Amino acid sequence: MCTTCGCGQADVKIDGGEGHHHHTHHDHDHGHTHSHGPLGGAHAAGLSEARIIEIEENILAKNDAVAAHNRAHFDDAGVLALNLVSSPGSGKTTLLARTATDLAEKMPVAVIEGDQQTSLDAERIRATGARAVQINTGKGCHLDADMVHQALHGLELAAGGVMFIENVGNLVCPAGFDLGEAAKVVILSVTEGADKPIKYPDMFAAARLMVINKADLLPYVPFDVEQCVAYARQVNPQIGVLQVSALTGEGLDGWYGWIEALRAERKALAAG
């Protein structure tokens, strides 16, 4: 768990575009350690196991309280929020840009982009006509609920729309942090190993949907789709699976249909 690694001590920069910039401090008590081993940095700092557990519980409790606030905000606005998670290079920004373009005439689309540095991804999204806010996490390896809360100040949520939150490329830490989303969507490209779901089980257990991207490359790479799906369902028997190519458009109708179905589900739940 990332809660004791110290990654959140750096300044976080939020860029809403159009000249709107502000900074916020991610001021959780991370124990002032920097090792990403399983509590290794905290042990090196001399903290007891009980204190480590207390720190983790406090951090996650604070995060969950803000996430609940975010979720209520999304629900009140009638907005479907999706947390997109993956390794770096999975093609999630390409998928997101294609999605924003294709859905523009069907529903309002807004995006929160998370990266350690640069606003390149937010600029790609804005080029589609969608609103986007960039969060730069500095040394941070994931978004948390407070970062998303701050970013929402720079976005108008249109009723009936969808908010995509593109998390920092990382299959470990984002699994443990609720952002207030309706669902996590894990994106896995065929250029990665089919064994990712059992190597990083927490992320696939937390996800409602696995999108296997870059399907156009399947003839050229040794990726076993059936084995990958089997591994994912070994970790999470309820996980949905879609196979797409953000480049060619293969399978995107299924992706858009899944979004529409979840929108309808959330609307029905809100109606009571």
HELIX and SHEET records of a PDB file:
HELIX    1   1 CYS A    2  THR A    4  5                                   3    
HELIX    2   2 CYS A    7  GLN A    9  5                                   3    
HELIX    3   3 GLY A   40  ALA A   44  1                                   5    
HELIX    4   4 GLU A   49  ALA A   77  1                                  29    
HELIX    5   5 LYS A   92  LEU A  103  1                                  12    
HELIX    6   6 LEU A  120  ARG A  126  1                                   7    
HELIX    7   7 ALA A  145  LEU A  152  1                                   8    
HELIX    8   8 CYS A  173  GLY A  176  5                                   4    
HELIX    9   9 LYS A  196  LYS A  199  1                                   4    
HELIX   10  10 PRO A  201  ALA A  206  1                                   6    
HELIX   11  11 ALA A  215  TYR A  220  5                                   6    
HELIX   12  12 VAL A  225  VAL A  235  1                                  11    
HELIX   13  13 LEU A  252  ALA A  271  1                                  20    
SHEET    1   A 9 HIS A  20  HIS A  25  0                                        
SHEET    2   A 9 ASP A  11  GLY A  17 -1                                        
SHEET    3   A 9 ARG A 131  ASN A 136 -1                                        
SHEET    4   A 9 VAL A 109  ASP A 115  1                                        
SHEET    5   A 9 VAL A 162  GLU A 166  1                                        
SHEET    6   A 9 LEU A  80  SER A  86  1                                        
SHEET    7   A 9 ALA A 183  SER A 189  1                                        
SHEET    8   A 9 LEU A 209  ASN A 213  1                                        
SHEET    9   A 9 GLY A 240  GLN A 243  1                                        
END                                                                             
